[in-house]
Amino acid sequence: MPNKFVKVGHKLLSVPLCYDMFQTAVGSVRFRREFVRENIVNFDMSSVLDLGCGTASTIGLLPRNVRYIGIDSSKDYLAKAEKRSLHVEKKLIETDISDKSWLQETGEMGKTLGLALGIFHHIDDNKLIHTISNLGQIMPPSSKLVSLDPIIDEESSNLARWFAKNDRGQFIREFGEYERLFSQNNFKLSFRITRNSFRIPYDLIIMTAIKNS
């Protein structure tokens, strides 16, 4: 259970300016930008679906001809996202990513790159199952979903464990749990772990899910 100091930090992170400043300070913005660039190279997508898009800090990295759809439940985050780069076709949807309502708002997707950057560990298994089902319905074959989330394993340092356990997201999962949750929706999964990618000790599980035909 997070202590009072951590709870205050969580409350501050709900403020878009504080959230962006924290992400920049710990090196998350730099890492996520490199991660997005790595995943758009040689991937011929027509749409980007940004789950839990926050303030849409990645939108400026996208090719000009790519359609951007950002989904987030925070009105404050989306208000800042609205001011981001206008050089791509952009649609922002205020809802929970596990809700089916956003499926009616996306329109024709085409080959899609899905981004879930630090979002899945914020939702419980039931909501994640519904989210995966939504993705299975909306993403055409050969589309790709990439996700970043904290992980705790036998190689995690004590500090990395502390940061993960005190994250705002409390649903930290291992490889097998993601495989079980995705098993019914025709995705082929691969995983890798990265350590020391931020300025704080923080271990990440990186998942790539390719939608099968």
N, C-alpha and C positions, 0 to 999 in steps of 0.2 A: 504494500500500500504506500503510495507516494507521501512524503512528509509535507509539512505546511509550506516549506520553501519551494519544493517541487510543484506543489499545487498552484502557488502564485505564478511560477514560471509558465505553467500550462495556460493559466488565464491570460497572461500577457501574449502568448503565442496565438491567441484567437484574434488579436489585433493585427491587421494586415501589415502595417509598418514594422511592428515588432517581429512578426513572423519572417518577413523578408530580411531584416537586419540580422536575426539569429542565423538564418540559413546561409547568409553571406559570411558571417563571422566564423562558422564552423567548417566552411568549405563545401557545404552541400550544393550551393548554386553552381560553383565551378564543376564539381563532379557530375551533377545532373546534366549540365550542358554538354560536357564531353560524352556522356552516356547517350544522350539524344542524338548528337552528331554521329556517333559510331553506328547507331541503329537506322539512321536515314540514308547513310551512304549505300549506294547500290540497291536500295529497296524502292521499287517503283510503285509507290502508293498514291492514291488519289485523295485519301482522307486521313486525318489524324484524330483519334478519339482519346482525349485526355481525361482519364478518370480521377476524380478528386483533384481537379486542375489547380485549385488554390488561386493564386494571383496570375496564373498563366505565364510564368516566367520563361517558359520554353518556346513561346509562340514566335519570337523573333528569329529562331534558328531554322525555321521551316522554309522550304522552297516556296516561291511566290504563287505557284499554281496549285498548292495543296489546300484543301478545305480543312479548317480546324473546328472541332467540336469539343468544348470544354464542359465538364459536368462537375458541379460542386454543390454542397448543401449550405454553404456560407454565403449569404447575401453580401457581406462586407468584402470577402475575398473576391467575389465576382465583380463587384463595383470597381475594384482596382484592375481586375483582369480586363474589363471593358476598355480601359485606357491604354492597353498594350498595343503593340504594332498592328496597324491596319492593312498591312501589305498582303494578307491572305484573307480569303473568305472565312468569316468567323461567326460561330454561333455558340452562345453561352447558355447553359440550361441549369436552373436552380432546382435541384432535387437530390435525393439520395441515389447513389449509383445502383442500389439493389432494387429500386422502384422500376416497374415496367413502363411508367409514363413517358420516359425520355425516348423510348423506342419509336414513338409516334412523331417525334420532333426532329429526328436526324435526317430524314429523307434518304435518298439513294446514297449508299456509302461508297461502293466501289472497293477496290483493294485497300485495306486499312492497316495503319500502324496504330495499335492501342498502347497507351502509356499509363502505367499505374505506378507512379513514383512515390513510394512511401505511403500507400493508401490501404493495402489489404490488411495490414496488421492493426488497422483501426476498426475493423468490422468483424463481427462474430461469424461462426461457420454458416449459420442460416442465411445471413445477409450475403456472405460471399458466394454461397451456392446460387442464390438468386441473381447475383451480379454475373457470375459465370454463365448462367443460363441466358441472360440478356445478351452477353457477348456472342454466345453460340448462335443466337438468332440473327444478330445484326451484322456480324463480320463475315464477309464472303470467304470461300476457300482461298488458301495461300496468304490470307491476312496474317499479321503477326502481332502478338501482345507481348510487351516486355514489362517486367515489374522489378521494383527494388523494395526490400523490406528488411528490417533487422532480424538477425538470427543469433541464437545462443547455442554453442556447441562445445565440445571438449577442448577446443583450442582457444576459446574466447577468454581474454584476460578478465581479471576481476573488475577493472574499470569498464571494459566493454559490456560486461554483464550488468553493471550498475546502470549505465546509460540506456541499455535496452529495456531493463525492467522499469525504469522511470520515464520512459517515453510516454507520450500521450496515448499511443496505441498499445493496448494490452493483450493483443491476440498474436503472439509471436509463434510462428509455425516452422516445422522442419520439412524437408523434401517430401517425405511420405505423406504428410498431411495435405500438401498442395496436390500431389498426385491423386489422392483419394477424392478431393473436392472437385478436381477437373475431369475425373474419369468418365463422366457421362456426357461430355459435351464435345467430343471429337477434336480435341487438341493434342498435339504432340509436344511434350514438355522436355526442356533441358535446363540444367541448373549449373551455377557456379557460385563460389563465395569469394568476396573481396574483403580485405581487411586494411585498416589504416588508410582508407581513401578520404577520410575527413580529417579535420584538425583536432578532433577528439577521438578516443578509441571507440570504434563503432563497426561491428561486423555486419555485412550485408549479404543476403541471399538474392542473387539475380536469376530471375526465371524468364525463359523465352518460351512462348506457347505459339505454335504454328497451327492455324486452322486447316484441318484435313479436308480433302474433297468429299 
